[in-house]
Amino acid sequence: MHAQMDQADPPQVAASSTLALVHYLDTLGLLDRSRVEALTGLSLEALEDPDLRIPASTHYQLWELAEQLTGDPGVGLHAGQVVDPERMGLVGHVFFNCDTLGEAVVQYVRLHRLINESVTLSFEQTPDQAILTWQPDHPDHYCRQDMDRTLAAALCRTRHFIHRGIEADWLEVAHPEPGYASEYRKLFGGPVIFGAGITRMAFSSQHLGHPIPHRNPYVYSAMLKQVNAVLARLQTRKSFSRKVRRLISRQMATDRIDADTLARQCHMSRQTLYRKLKKEGLSFHDLVEQVRQDKALRYVADDQYALGEIAFLLGFSELSAFSRAFKRWTGVAPAQFRASHQEGKR
């Protein structure tokens, strides 16, 4: 039994994530079965199907319901701290049966679309730090409660299964500072910056060499074979916009971005390009803006390039045009954004 998708083929999440939230509400004695089933269009028994996927928008609405039922704005942060090996999905079983944390992170990033198709996860490594970045494919796909749960679960599960002493060097969170902001610093350990427009968590790269205790190579082999088969099926969906996104990213610093050029690189007409993106719920202009904004937030926060260089790399004719666009995206000037991020990481 599978949740229905509309013609726009919306992004989906693994039902195991939804089931984990349902179980959390149940353990609190706050589960409203009729409201959950009405919202999802599925019985709770149907959610037990390990192959089931549901629209991300439905999953995010369930988080809103969870906050109403619990009266807890930090419900995502609190649910993410619950570690239940019996309720981990396929990706979790792959992660915690790798040889090292570094290998596990690589697999986590590679398989993240199995967990949530609406958010892109990336990984970068500097000499001192390993940095994970979560970025929704569309602003409508950002859910504060779900992002809280994702961050808390990533750290708490790593502490439980691999190394109890691991802490974040720093954390940047896309959403504005909530009323429970002090809980982030207590949980993650390092400084936390809110309203960053992008969500990133950094930890010492020395942790990547940590061996994973109690790993089972037989479980790893079996689970990896299964998730690779599922991933292969999913990659036929949503793959076109990711291809166009990569082309935009590569072309941005070298040439003017235009739909005709990108269409030729995809061996199709501009009209076909537009139609295929529309099928995934996107427009070409929106995609260019998303790539430009994502890069801008990373470049300005990292302090690697001067602001004028960033403007050039992102295809702006002059710094003032970039500054106006950046203020439109974040509400602050790039210099102010950079200063607040560098101050927060000291």
C-alpha positions, -999 to +999 in steps of 0.1 A: +000+000+000+016+033-011+006+069-005-007+086-037+015+111-056+001+140-077+012+146-112+040+169-101+056+138-085+064+155-052+094+145-031+088+117-006+102+105+027+107+069+040+076+060+061+100+046+087+106+083+097+069+089+100+065+058+120+092+068+144+073+101+151+041+081+156+059+058+180+073+089+199+038+103+204+026+069+215+052+066+242+042+100+255+006+088+256-004+116+232-010+097+199-043+107+183-047+078+159-077+092+140-060+125+133-028+109+121-047+085+099-068+113+084-037+134+078-017+106+061-046+089+044-032+056+057-038+033+086-011+030+113-007-006+103+000+004+067+029+026+079+047-006+090+054-014+054+092-011+051+089-001+014+063+026+020+071+062+011+049+092+017+049+128+004+073+150+024+046+176+027+024+151+046+053+141+068+059+178+076+022+184+084+025+155+109+053+174+126+030+204+130+004+181+145+030+166+168+038+201+181+001+208+187-005+174+205+026+178+227+025+216+232+063+213+228+079+236+202+111+216+206+094+183+198+118+176+170+149+182+191+135+159+218+123+131+195+157+131+178+174+123+211+155+090+215+178+061+202+158+029+194+178+004+174+146-016+167+131+013+149+160+024+126+155+023+089+177+006+063+201+035+061+206+034+098+216-003+097+241+004+069+255+034+088+262+016+120+277-015+104+304+004+084+341+000+094+346+036+105+326+068+111+342+083+080+329+055+058+295+057+076+293+095+068+300+088+031+272+062+030+248+085+049+253+112+023+250+088-006+218+072+007+202+103+022+176+105-006+162+073+007+154+090+039+141+123+025+140+133-012+132+169-004+165+178+013+200+175-003+228+164+021+264+172+012+297+166+030+330+185+028+362+179+047+389+205+056+422+196+073+406+201+107+368+197+102+342+175+087+311+195+077+276+182+068+252+205+050+214+200+047+197+222+021+160+218+011+154+216-027+127+243-023+119+267+006+085+250+010+104+218+019+120+232+051+104+220+083+119+233+116+107+203+136+120+177+111+154+195+108+157+196+146+150+159+147+175+152+119+203+171+137+196+156+171+193+121+158+225+123+137+246+133+168+228+112+194+229+080+174+266+086+167+273+090+204+253+059+213+268+036+187+302+049+180+318+075+203+301+090+234+324+120+235+317+135+201+305+171+200+298+196+172+325+222+167+298+245+156+263+244+142+245+267+118+207+264+117+186+279+088+155+288+109+153+318+133+162+314+169+134+296+187+124+299+224+142+267+232+175+279+217+196+272+248+189+234+244+209+233+212+242+244+228+236+220+257+230+191+232+255+198+205+283+213+226+296+240+202+284+275+194+251+277+175+241+303+149+204+307+140+189+323+109+218+311+088+197+304+058+214+270+055+219+242+080+255+229+087+271+209+114+309+207+118+329+183+139+366+174+142+378+154+112+398+133+137+365+115+146+363+101+110+388+074+119+368+061+148+361+024+143+324+014+147+321-011+176+300-042+172+297-038+135+284-069+116+298-073+081+271-097+072+243-073+082+262-045+064+264-065+031+228-076+032+215-041+041+237-024+015+225-047-013+189-039-003+193-001-001+212+000-034+183-016-051+159+009-036+182+038-045+184+026-081+146+028-084+144+062-068+171+077-090+148+075-120+127+101-101+139+137-094+171+130-113+166+156-140+165+187-118+196+174-099+214+171-133+204+207-142+214+219-108+249+205-113+252+221-147+241+254-134+266+252-105+295+244-129+286+271-154+279+298-129+314+311-125+324+307-162+296+320-183+262+336-182+235+312-171+207+309-197+181+282-204+191+277-241+227+268-232+216+244-205+190+228-228+217+222-254+239+206-228+210+183-220+204+176-257+169+190-258+149+222-266+143+250-240+106+241-240+114+205-231+138+216-204+110+238-189+085+210-192+107+184-174+115+208-146+078+216-142+071+179-138+093+180-107+076+211-094+104+235-104+111+264-128+144+272-144+146+306-127+139+291-093+166+265-098+192+292-107+182+312-077+185+282-054+220+273-066+231+310-064+217+314-029+232+281-016+266+291-029+263+326-016+255+314+019+284+290+020+310+314+005+301+343+027+300+323+059+333+305+051+354+336+047+375+320+020+368+346-007+365+384-007+329+396-013+338+410-047+352+376-057+320+359-045+299+383-066+320+373-097+318+336-089+280+338-087+277+357-120+268+392-107+281+421-127+291+441-096+293+438-058+263+461-052+240+438-072+252+408-052+247+427-019+211+436-028+204+400-037+220+387-006+200+411+016+168+400-002+177+363+006+188+368+043+176+401+055+211+413+062+241+426+042+268+400+033+295+418+054+271+417+084+263+380+078+300+371+076+309+390+107+281+374+128+292+339+116+328+344+123+320+358+157+298+328+165+325+303+157+351+319+180 
